[in-house]
Amino acid sequence: MGTIRVRFILVALVVSFFAVGMSAFLNYFKYKSTIGNIVKSRVLVVGRGIENSVQASLQLGMQFSELSQLPQLMQREKSTDRLVRGIDVFDYSGQIIYSTDRARVGQKVPATWTQAAERSKTTEWTADESNEYVAGISVKNAFDLTVGFLALRYGRDEVENAAAKAGREILLAAIASFLGIAIVAPLALIVVIRRFERDLRTLEAAASHLEDRAQTPLSSGSAFDSVHEKILRALLARVRGDHARAVMHAFDARQAAEAQAYVAFHFYAMAIEARARVDMGEEHTGILLATTALGAIDTLQGSEYGLATRALGCETLRVARSPQAEEMRERAARYARSLLEHIRDPLFRRSFVERRVVPWKGRA
């Protein structure tokens, strides 16, 4: 039991670690993206002032390459924000016409700048360099034609420092959350699986009892009890995942029931064997047995294992992907409805519908 509890706890901790880690990872990059957009918007405010001045000059009939007052305006705007390292204005060919850094005038901007501007569906565009970011604006004239581009270069330090600080805080919060989960989850799981462990202990005790008496005949010596015991052993073997032993016990029960003309036991054992054979990978044999059991059980007027046999047979056909699975399920559902119609007490009707073995779920 302790091993099962430890496994549950380890699985819960692994899932919790993954969930907390992914949450921290996504939050970090979401924050970094958000702070990056905020800084870019702040820089573009400076660029919009320059763009408005350029457009006003163009509306007066001045040529884009003849804006003599533009360099002084760019210097003033740059000084208003410490984040801005430099401002460049370049044409379609990528040649810088105006710049706050005179040495850059006449030089070519990186191709990524012009490509980013051309790809952008709005007048704003961005580009990344190794040591700085670039926020740009496409300058248009009165005819909505692009006449040039404005680029504002600003350092990565602001974004990187803010992201690193947030990353540390997110990491600490994630560690604290995981430690809290590591303390609470095991306690909660112990409470939740306590009943499961009790049921499993009962099942194991019953299985052990039967295994201890594997070679001992029943004290009553009754043939009925002998068949019943074999069916029970087959069911317990299936629960334990011992499909070969389940097939053996179910086959023995089927043979013994046939010899004694225990029809209900015979077809129920056949359905158990069919399901166990499918679990072993013998789909064709399982389908044949299940189809035989379902066809035979339909010919009987009544059987105490009629519902269980139909449910197990339908499950076998479904798992084995038999083309008859849906037809057999509908027939089993009709049988379940006919049983439900004979139950008058509302509590019993609801209890019947809620049984796992019922192949049809309806309103009681």
C-alpha positions in Angstrom: 0.0 0.0 0.0 2.8 2.4 0.8 4.2 1.9 -2.7 1.0 2.9 -4.3 0.7 6.0 -2.1 4.2 7.0 -2.9 3.6 6.6 -6.6 0.4 8.7 -6.4 2.3 11.5 -4.6 5.3 11.4 -7.0 2.9 11.7 -10.0 1.1 14.6 -8.4 4.4 16.3 -7.6 5.7 15.8 -11.2 2.5 17.2 -12.6 2.5 20.1 -10.2 6.2 20.9 -11.0 5.4 20.9 -14.7 2.3 23.1 -14.3 4.1 25.6 -12.0 7.1 25.7 -14.3 5.1 26.2 -17.5 3.1 29.0 -15.7 6.2 30.7 -14.6 7.8 30.3 -18.1 4.7 31.8 -19.9 4.4 34.6 -17.4 8.0 35.6 -17.8 7.8 35.9 -21.6 4.4 37.6 -21.4 5.8 40.2 -19.0 8.9 40.7 -21.2 6.7 41.2 -24.3 4.5 43.6 -22.4 7.4 45.7 -21.1 8.9 45.7 -24.6 5.7 47.1 -26.1 5.4 49.7 -23.4 9.0 50.9 -24.0 8.4 50.9 -27.8 5.2 52.9 -27.4 7.1 55.4 -25.2 9.8 55.8 -27.9 7.3 56.1 -30.7 5.7 59.1 -29.0 9.0 61.0 -29.7 8.9 59.7 -33.3 5.3 60.9 -33.8 6.3 64.4 -33.0 9.0 64.3 -35.7 6.6 62.7 -38.2 4.1 65.4 -37.7 6.7 68.1 -38.4 7.9 66.3 -41.5 4.3 65.9 -42.9 3.6 69.6 -42.2 6.7 70.5 -44.2 5.7 68.2 -47.1 2.2 69.7 -47.2 3.9 73.1 -47.8 5.5 71.7 -50.9 9.0 71.0 -49.5 10.9 68.0 -50.8 11.7 65.2 -48.4 15.4 65.7 -49.0 15.3 69.4 -48.5 14.1 69.6 -44.8 17.0 71.6 -43.5 15.5 72.1 -40.0 14.9 68.4 -39.5 18.3 67.6 -37.9 17.9 70.2 -35.2 14.4 69.0 -34.5 15.6 65.4 -34.2 18.3 66.5 -31.7 15.8 68.3 -29.5 13.4 65.3 -29.6 16.2 62.9 -28.8 17.2 64.9 -25.7 13.6 64.6 -24.3 14.0 60.9 -23.6 17.1 59.3 -22.3 16.2 55.9 -23.8 16.7 57.1 -27.3 20.2 56.6 -28.5 19.8 58.0 -32.0 17.3 58.9 -34.7 17.7 58.2 -38.3 15.7 59.2 -41.4 16.3 57.1 -44.5 14.7 56.7 -48.0 13.5 53.7 -49.9 17.0 52.6 -50.9 18.0 52.5 -47.2 20.3 55.4 -47.4 20.3 57.7 -44.3 19.4 61.3 -45.2 19.1 62.8 -41.7 20.5 61.5 -38.4 21.3 62.8 -34.9 24.7 61.2 -35.5 26.3 63.1 -38.4 28.7 60.2 -39.1 25.8 58.0 -40.1 24.5 60.4 -42.8 24.9 58.7 -46.2 25.4 55.2 -44.8 23.1 52.3 -45.5 20.8 51.0 -42.8 20.7 47.2 -42.3 18.4 45.4 -44.8 16.3 44.1 -41.9 15.1 47.6 -41.3 13.7 48.1 -44.8 12.3 44.6 -44.8 10.5 45.1 -41.5 9.0 48.4 -42.8 7.8 46.8 -46.0 6.2 43.8 -44.1 4.4 46.0 -41.6 0.7 46.4 -42.3 0.7 49.8 -40.4 3.0 52.8 -40.4 4.8 51.4 -37.3 7.5 48.7 -37.5 10.2 47.3 -35.3 13.6 45.6 -35.8 16.1 43.9 -33.4 19.8 44.5 -33.5 22.4 42.8 -31.4 22.7 45.6 -28.8 19.7 47.8 -29.4 16.0 47.8 -30.5 14.7 49.9 -33.4 11.2 51.4 -33.5 10.2 52.9 -36.8 7.5 54.9 -38.6 6.8 55.0 -42.3 6.4 58.6 -43.3 3.7 59.2 -45.9 2.7 62.3 -47.9 -0.7 63.8 -48.5 -1.4 61.2 -51.3 -0.7 58.4 -48.8 2.5 57.4 -50.5 5.5 56.4 -48.4 8.3 58.9 -49.0 10.8 57.7 -46.3 11.3 56.1 -43.0 12.0 57.3 -39.5 14.0 55.0 -37.2 14.5 55.5 -33.4 17.3 53.4 -31.9 17.1 52.7 -28.2 19.0 50.4 -25.8 18.0 46.9 -24.8 19.0 47.6 -21.2 15.7 49.0 -20.1 13.8 46.0 -21.3 16.4 43.4 -20.3 16.8 44.8 -16.7 13.0 45.0 -16.2 12.6 41.4 -17.5 15.4 40.1 -15.4 13.9 41.7 -12.2 10.5 40.3 -13.1 12.0 36.9 -13.8 13.6 36.7 -10.4 10.3 37.6 -8.7 8.4 35.0 -10.9 11.0 32.4 -10.0 10.7 33.0 -6.3 6.9 32.9 -6.5 7.0 29.7 -8.5 9.4 28.1 -6.0 7.1 29.2 -3.1 4.1 27.8 -5.0 5.7 24.5 -5.7 6.9 24.1 -2.0 3.3 24.8 -0.9 1.9 22.3 -3.3 4.6 19.8 -2.2 3.3 20.1 1.3 -0.4 20.2 0.7 -0.7 17.7 -2.2 0.6 14.6 -0.3 -1.7 15.4 2.7 -4.7 15.8 0.3 -3.8 12.6 -1.6 -3.4 10.6 1.6 -7.0 11.5 2.5 -8.4 11.0 -1.0 -6.8 7.6 -1.6 -7.3 6.2 1.8 -10.7 4.7 0.8 -9.1 3.4 -2.4 -6.4 1.6 -0.4 -9.0 0.1 1.9 -10.9 -1.3 -1.1 -7.7 -2.6 -2.6 -6.7 -4.3 0.6 -10.0 -6.0 0.7 -9.6 -7.2 -2.9 -6.1 -8.4 -2.3 -7.2 -10.3 0.8 -9.9 -12.0 -1.1 -7.5 -12.8 -3.9 -4.9 -14.2 -1.5 -7.6 -16.3 0.2 -8.5 -17.8 -3.1 -4.9 -18.4 -4.1 -4.2 -20.1 -0.8 -7.1 -22.5 -1.5 -6.2 -22.9 -5.1 -5.8 -26.7 -4.8 -8.3 -27.2 -2.0 -11.8 -28.3 -2.9 -14.7 -26.3 -1.6 -16.0 -27.5 1.7 -19.6 -27.8 0.4 -18.6 -30.0 -2.5 -21.3 -28.4 -4.5 -20.9 -28.3 -8.3 -22.6 -24.9 -8.3 -20.2 -23.5 -5.8 -17.3 -24.9 -7.8 -18.4 -23.1 -11.0 -19.0 -20.0 -9.0 -15.5 -20.1 -7.6 -13.9 -20.5 -11.0 -15.8 -17.4 -12.3 -14.8 -15.4 -9.3 -11.1 -16.4 -9.8 -11.4 -15.4 -13.5 -12.8 -12.0 -12.5 -10.1 -11.4 -9.9 -7.4 -12.4 -12.3 -8.6 -9.8 -14.8 -8.6 -7.1 -12.1 -4.9 -8.1 -11.3 -4.1 -7.9 -15.0 -3.3 -11.7 -15.1 -5.1 -12.3 -18.4 -3.7 -15.8 -19.0 -5.0 -17.0 -15.6 -8.3 -15.3 -16.3 -8.6 -17.2 -19.5 -7.8 -20.5 -17.7 -10.3 -20.0 -14.9 -13.0 -18.8 -17.3 -12.5 -21.8 -19.6 -12.6 -24.2 -16.7 -15.8 -22.5 -15.5 -17.4 -22.7 -18.9 -16.6 -26.4 -19.2 -17.9 -27.2 -15.7 -21.0 -25.1 -16.3 -21.7 -26.8 -19.6 -21.4 -30.2 -18.0 -23.9 -29.3 -15.3 -26.2 -27.3 -17.7 -25.7 -24.1 -15.7 -26.7 -21.9 -18.7 -26.3 -18.5 -17.0 -22.8 -19.5 -15.7 -21.8 -21.0 -19.0 -22.5 -17.8 -21.1 -21.1 -15.5 -18.4 -17.9 -17.5 -18.3 -17.7 -17.3 -22.1 -18.0 -13.5 -22.0 -15.2 -13.3 -19.4 -13.0 -15.5 -21.4 -13.7 -13.5 -24.5 -12.7 -10.2 -22.8 -9.5 -11.8 -21.3 -8.5 -13.1 -24.7 -8.8 -9.7 -26.3 -6.6 -8.4 -23.5 -4.1 -11.0 -24.4 -4.2 -9.9 -28.1 -6.3 -12.7 -29.4 -8.9 -10.4 -30.9 -10.4 -13.0 -33.4 -11.0 -15.6 -30.7 -12.4 -13.0 -28.3 -14.8 -11.7 -31.0 -16.0 -15.2 -31.8 -16.6 -16.0 -28.1 -18.3 -12.7 -27.4 -20.6 -13.0 -30.4 -21.5 -16.5 -29.5 -22.3 -15.5 -25.9 -24.4 -12.5 -26.9 -26.3 -14.5 -29.5 -27.0 -17.3 -27.1 -28.0 -15.1 -24.2 -30.6 -13.4 -26.4 -32.4 -16.7 -26.9 -33.0 -17.2 -23.2 -36.1 -16.1 -21.5 -34.2 -14.8 -18.5 -30.8 -15.1 -16.9 -29.4 -13.8 -13.6 -26.2 -12.9 -15.5 -28.0 -11.6 -18.6 -27.0 -8.0 -18.1 -23.4 -8.6 -17.0 -22.9 -11.0 -19.9 -24.2 -8.5 -22.4 -22.2 -5.6 -21.0 -18.9 -7.7 -21.0 -19.6 -9.0 -24.5 -20.3 -5.5 -25.9 -17.1 -4.2 -24.2 -15.1 -7.0 -25.8 -16.5 -6.2 -29.3 -15.8 -2.5 -28.8 -12.2 -3.0 -27.6 -11.5 -5.5 -30.4 -13.0 -3.0 -33.0 -15.6 -5.5 -34.3 -18.0 -4.1 -36.9 -20.8 -5.7 -34.9 -20.0 -3.7 -31.8 -22.6 -1.0 -32.4 -25.4 -3.4 -33.3 -24.8 -5.5 -30.2 -24.6 -2.5 -28.0 -28.0 -1.3 -29.2 -29.5 -4.8 -28.5 -28.0 -4.7 -25.0 -29.4 -1.2 -24.5 -32.9 -2.4 -25.4 -32.5 -5.3 -23.0 -31.4 -2.8 -20.2 -34.4 -0.6 -21.0 -36.8 -3.6 -20.7 -35.4 -4.4 -17.3 -35.7 -0.8 -16.3 -39.4 -0.8 -17.2 -40.1 -3.5 -14.7 -38.6 -1.6 -11.8 -41.2 0.5 -10.0 -39.4 2.0 -7.0 -37.8 5.3 -8.0 -34.8 4.7 -5.8 -34.2 1.3 -7.3 -34.6 2.7 -10.8 -32.0 5.3 -10.2 -29.7 2.8 -8.6 -30.1 0.5 -11.6 -29.2 3.2 -14.1 -26.2 4.3 -12.1 -24.6 0.8 -12.2 -21.4 0.7 -14.1 -22.4 -2.6 -15.8 -25.5 -1.1 -17.4 -24.7 -0.6 -21.1 -27.3 2.2 -21.5 -27.6 5.3 -19.3 -31.0 6.9 -19.1 -33.3 8.8 -16.7 -34.6 6.6 -13.9 
